[in-house]
Structure formats: C-alpha cells, structure tokens
Amino acid sequence: MNIKQLESTLRAVTDNYDWTLYFFTVKKQNGADIYSYDSDVIRFTNNATLKGYVASLVNAVIKFQVTPLLKIQAYDAINEKHSCDTLTVSDSKIKENFTKFRNSLANAKTGSFKNSYKGYVLDGQPVAGAKGEPITFLRFANPTTKPVTSKIMSFQASKFEDANPSLDEITEVFYRLYLTVDSVLISDVLYNFNHIFERIFGVEKALDRARANAITKIVNAGFISNVDDFESNANGISSRLFVTLNDECIKRTLDSGYRKELGARLNIPVDENSLFLLSDQRHTELLIKHLCRKAVKDADTQELLEVSGATVLKVDKAP
C-alpha cells in the first residue's frame, strides 16, 4: 500500500464501521523474554462520543502523520523522520507477542478501570454487508491522567451556583485520548510511524536474534579471515543494522575478484587469499553496512555514503 492508498483507506473508515475502545497493560517477566497482556473494554455514556473521536482522529492522522510522509517501506529498524515502516503481524519479530495481545483484546473485561495502562486500542470492524478492511489504531501511551502530581494541582469552576464564583479542586482521575497514533493495523499489516511498538511487543530481543543469525550467515559464507575478531566486533554493533542483511550482497561477495574490488573501494584490508581482515571495528561495521545495503558510493563524487535503505530504481530509456 502506498501513501495515497493509505490515506484513502483511512478516509473510508468513518462510515459503516463499528468501533470498540480498549485500554491495555503489558507485563514482562523479569529475566525472561515473556510478555503478557491484559485489556479492558471501555464504554461511553453517550455512544456518539466515540464516533466523534474517530472522525477527529482520522482527520488528524491524515493531516499530521500521513500527508507529511515521503515513503512507506518495509520495517528495517531504522525509521527516517518522514517514513512509515510496515510489518506483518505474522513476522517472527512480533508474531508470538502480537498473538497474545490480540487474544487479550478478544477476552477483554468490561466494567472496570485500572489506575494505569500502557496504551489503548481503537478497533474498527466493517458493519455487516459493508465494504472495507478491519482497521485498528494503536497508541502506546497511558490514557490515565492524575489531576494532582508533585508539580501541579488542578481545579475547576464550582458546580454550585454562587454569587461569588469559586474553584473546586479536581481529585478524580480522568482519561485522555490523543489525536495521533503510533501504529495503524490494516488487516494484518502494521503501519508504524515510530518504533514504540518494539517495546510493547518485545522486538528488542528479536533484533538481537537477527544480529546473531546474520553474524552466523556471514561467517558461514567463508570470506572472512579472522573470524574471532569479526564476531567480537560485530557483537558490539547495534542490532538494528543487521535487519536488512541482503543475500544477494553475500552471494556477490563469495567471488574473490569482487572481494578485492570491494576491499579497495571500502578501504578494507584483504589477505593473500582475498579474505577480509577485520581486526578493526570500523572495517567490520563498514562491511556489514555494505552487506545490509546501507553503504553506497556516489557515482559522481565517488564519496562513500551511508543510507537508511536502498531500492533499485527502474529508469526508462530516453526516447
């Protein structure tokens, strides 16, 4: 789905949809990568209130989050300022925890409120017979607000009629819903405007596993001379860099002639067998950036550039 299609899909959800609001909590077991979720269904005294919020939310998301986008791209753990990352909920990075999360919504309780939440979910389902895709807005921020904190006290005009208007202290906890979101789920594709979802669904551990798997794949390719040094250096590099490891780049690097040319281009030393010598942390990181398509050479200036991602452009021949 491109930016225009995303905008069009969002504009269509205000009609012929049933909406349900959930507040949720997240718990992570200490010392283990195990997450659990608990959700509450939130109802409104006036049913029109939720529909009014949906309309305002959709307009704000389109205006402030979708319209400024420059691109929608596959999740690569490095989100640019004006990009939106997509990730299917069946992706191994979030599949297990997202399934638990969905189950908590399906089994959400009614008639209770907690003092604190990790976020909220606004779930929209097309009414019977209506066209449209299921869509869910996710905000990973606590909707609970305390009117009295260590820095502020809150007051409101007295509800009692009086010749001399006065203020009453607000002591009741109240709730707020934002007009922006962190992620939007359309069918089974998660559109992420930032990386907050990583904390909610335990992606950090998945990124560490991606780094470990990438290091193993590179070592097994057999084009590195000093494997121990490489592994030590690579484990000290941010796990985010390894998400986009490219099999085609690894395949090309199997050729000894290509390695010589690549070593000269990136100033990475090679031994007499044309294997990379990666004792230096900088050389290790540079090779990994190349294998993850994040290091390119400018054809005009011959300068080496770091990019967040690379896409092959199809250019038609000039007439």
Phi, psi and omega in degrees: 000129178269183186297317180297319179294322177297315179298316180297320179296319180293320181296333185277349189277351182283343180251142173058039176234144170260135186241140176227134180254133178234141165256141183223157174239158178230137174233137177243127180291127181302133177077005181217154180270058183237123182245148173224152185228148179220132186231150175237135173281131182250125180250156179246144177300318178253116183299333181291340182299315182292318179297322177296320178295318179302314181299316179293320180297312182300315180298318181290319180297316179297313185291315189260345183238324182271312182303320180287352184297142173260334180197159169243127187222163175294144181303125178230012177072000179229088185275124177284169185300319185243047177227161178233127181266139177249145181208127177284149182288351175270357178297138185299339181293330184230355190307308185298310183287327178292326176297317176299319180298313179298320179297325179293326176290319180295332181249026183297146180272158177239157173081019179215153176230143174261166179283341182205146178226167175265348180165189180214162185229131174247107188257128180243130179236133178301139177293162183305128178086353181269149176276156178135160180259146173303139181220139183226127175264133181237132175232122184261062179216144183292119179283350182282132180234131178261126182288344179237122177231186179291345184243343183221157167230146185244145182223160175220160178298140181301139180280349182267135178293134183206145179296332179244099182307143182219171180252143172247142177289137176269118181246342182284140173293140176230174189234145180228144177241131183278164177254021168225164181231165175266324182214155173231128177259119177242116191056247181242024178246127180264121177259116188249123179272352176202189184251019180296330180302335181300320181289325183288323185251016172067036184288337182305315179294324178295324178293322177297321178292323178297320178296314181299317180293322180293317179300316179298317180296319180293316179299315182294340178293335171082021180250019177243133183281305184260082187299318182299316178297317180300312182299318179297315179294316184295324180291346178267001180263145180309133181296338181298329184296334190273353186299325186259026177309128189253121182296326179294322177296318178297317181299316180295326184286349176292338181280126184295323179295320178295322180296319178300313181296319181293320178299318178292322183290323183259002182058041176255125182292147175233154180270190184293343178261014181062030174263144182290136173257109190242053176287331183272133179302322182295320179293320179298313182295322180294318178296317180296319178298322177295314182292339177260012177059042178242008176228117181229158180252129180292125184294333182273311186265346184065014177280145177275126184242143173261131181234158180283334180189163181228133178234133180287124179268134176267115183248123179287150178292143179293141180293000000 
